[in-house]
Amino acid sequence: MIEILNRINILAKKQKEDGLTQTELKERQELRLEYLQIIRGQVISTVKGLTILDPLGNDVTPEKLKKDQQNNH
């Protein structure tokens, strides 16, 4: 993921300085999509690992999330 982000940053810097070719524009778009997929996957993974407790310590995790957690274990 770091390599993708580094390349996105290199292309952003180049765009500010000289502009990008059509090939680089396409590469940038593909890298952005790949980066977003990775981030979304990480967020989903994190959320699926959550247990939500109320102030009294009762499990109030939504049923949909509980079902998803059970299906993934």
C-alpha positions as CSV (number, residue, x, y, z in Angstrom):
1,M,0.0,0.0,0.0
2,I,2.9,2.4,0.8
3,E,4.2,1.9,-2.8
4,I,0.9,2.8,-4.2
5,L,0.6,6.0,-2.1
6,N,4.2,7.0,-2.9
7,R,3.5,6.6,-6.6
8,I,0.2,8.6,-6.3
9,N,2.2,11.4,-4.6
10,I,4.9,11.4,-7.2
11,L,2.3,11.7,-9.9
12,A,0.6,14.6,-8.0
13,K,3.8,16.4,-7.7
14,K,4.5,15.9,-11.4
15,Q,1.1,17.1,-12.3
16,K,1.7,20.4,-10.4
17,E,5.0,20.9,-12.1
18,D,4.7,19.7,-15.6
19,G,1.3,18.1,-16.1
20,L,0.7,14.4,-16.8
21,T,0.5,12.4,-20.0
22,Q,-2.6,10.4,-20.8
23,T,-0.8,7.3,-19.7
24,E,0.1,8.8,-16.4
25,L,-3.5,10.1,-15.9
26,K,-4.8,6.6,-16.4
27,E,-2.2,5.1,-14.1
28,R,-3.1,7.7,-11.4
29,Q,-6.8,6.8,-11.7
30,E,-6.0,3.1,-11.4
31,L,-3.8,3.6,-8.4
32,R,-6.4,5.7,-6.7
33,L,-9.0,3.0,-7.2
34,E,-6.7,0.4,-5.9
35,Y,-5.8,2.5,-2.9
36,L,-9.5,3.1,-2.1
37,Q,-10.2,-0.6,-2.3
38,I,-7.4,-1.3,0.2
39,I,-8.7,1.4,2.6
40,R,-12.3,0.2,2.4
41,G,-11.2,-3.3,3.0
42,Q,-9.3,-2.2,6.2
43,V,-12.3,-0.2,7.4
44,I,-14.7,-3.1,6.8
45,S,-12.3,-5.5,8.6
46,T,-12.0,-3.1,11.6
47,V,-15.8,-2.6,11.8
48,K,-16.5,-6.3,11.7
49,G,-14.2,-6.8,14.7
50,L,-16.1,-4.3,16.9
51,T,-18.3,-5.0,19.8
52,I,-20.4,-2.1,20.9
53,L,-21.1,-1.7,24.6
54,D,-23.5,0.7,26.3
55,P,-22.4,2.7,29.4
56,L,-23.6,-0.3,31.6
57,G,-21.4,-2.7,29.7
58,N,-24.3,-4.4,27.8
59,D,-23.5,-5.6,24.3
60,V,-25.6,-3.4,22.0
61,T,-23.9,-4.4,18.7
62,P,-26.4,-4.2,15.9
63,E,-27.8,-7.6,14.9
64,K,-26.6,-7.2,11.3
65,L,-23.1,-6.7,12.4
66,K,-23.3,-9.7,14.8
67,K,-24.5,-11.9,11.9
68,D,-21.7,-10.7,9.7
69,Q,-19.2,-11.5,12.5
70,Q,-20.6,-15.0,12.9
71,N,-20.5,-15.7,9.2
72,N,-16.8,-14.6,9.0
73,H,-15.6,-16.8,11.9
